[in-house]
């Protein structure tokens, strides 16, 4: 995305693999001069809260670090991203 300046990332801090994902995304965002907004999601309520947060300041793109919460709500996340 040539105009990417603001990236939102959904991640689950309880998932050890997500810590690695966040470190990698942070490194790439820094190298690309992209503002990163990390949104913790651990259940359906947190996913909805993340959507409300992103609605206030829409990102240029949305990424996920896959975990049980993001996989469980993948359809909901995809629908939000399309809107």
C-alpha positions in Angstrom: 0.0 0.0 0.0 1.8 3.1 -1.2 -0.2 5.4 1.1 -0.1 3.3 4.2 0.5 5.6 7.2 -1.7 4.1 9.9 -1.9 0.4 10.6 -4.2 -1.2 13.3 -3.2 -4.7 14.6 -5.5 -7.0 16.5 -3.5 -9.2 18.9 -4.0 -11.4 22.0 -1.4 -10.7 24.7 -2.2 -14.1 26.3 -0.9 -15.9 23.2 2.9 -16.2 23.3 3.2 -16.3 19.5 1.4 -13.0 19.3 4.3 -11.3 21.2 6.6 -12.4 18.3 4.0 -11.2 15.7 3.8 -7.8 17.4 7.7 -7.4 17.6 7.9 -8.2 13.8 5.0 -5.8 12.9 6.6 -3.0 15.1 10.0 -3.5 13.3 8.4 -3.3 9.8 6.2 -0.3 10.8 9.2 1.6 12.1 11.2 0.9 8.9 8.2 2.0 6.8 7.4 5.1 9.0 3.9 3.7 9.7 2.0 4.6 12.8 1.0 1.5 14.6 -2.1 1.1 16.8 -2.1 -2.2 18.7 -5.5 -3.4 19.9 -5.7 -6.2 22.4 -8.4 -8.7 21.7 -9.0 -11.7 24.0 -12.8 -12.2 23.6 -15.9 -11.0 21.7 -16.3 -7.9 23.9 -12.7 -6.8 23.2 -13.2 -7.4 19.5 -16.2 -5.1 19.5 -14.2 -2.5 21.6 -11.4 -2.6 19.0 -13.9 -1.9 16.2 -15.3 1.0 18.1 -11.8 2.4 18.7 -11.0 2.0 15.0 -14.2 3.7 14.0 -13.1 6.8 15.8 -9.7 6.9 14.0 -9.9 4.6 11.0 -6.6 3.0 10.0 -5.4 2.6 6.4 -5.1 -1.1 7.0 -5.9 -3.8 9.5 -3.7 -6.8 10.4 -4.2 -9.6 12.8 -1.9 -11.7 14.8 -3.8 -15.0 14.7 -5.0 -16.5 18.0 -8.1 -18.2 19.3 -10.0 -14.9 19.7 -9.1 -13.6 16.2 -9.8 -16.9 14.5 -13.1 -17.4 16.4 -14.2 -13.9 15.2 -12.5 -14.0 11.8 -15.7 -13.5 9.9 -16.7 -10.5 12.0 -13.2 -9.0 11.6 -13.3 -9.5 7.8 -16.7 -7.9 7.6 -15.5 -4.9 9.6 -12.4 -4.6 7.4 -14.4 -4.6 4.2 -16.7 -1.8 5.6 
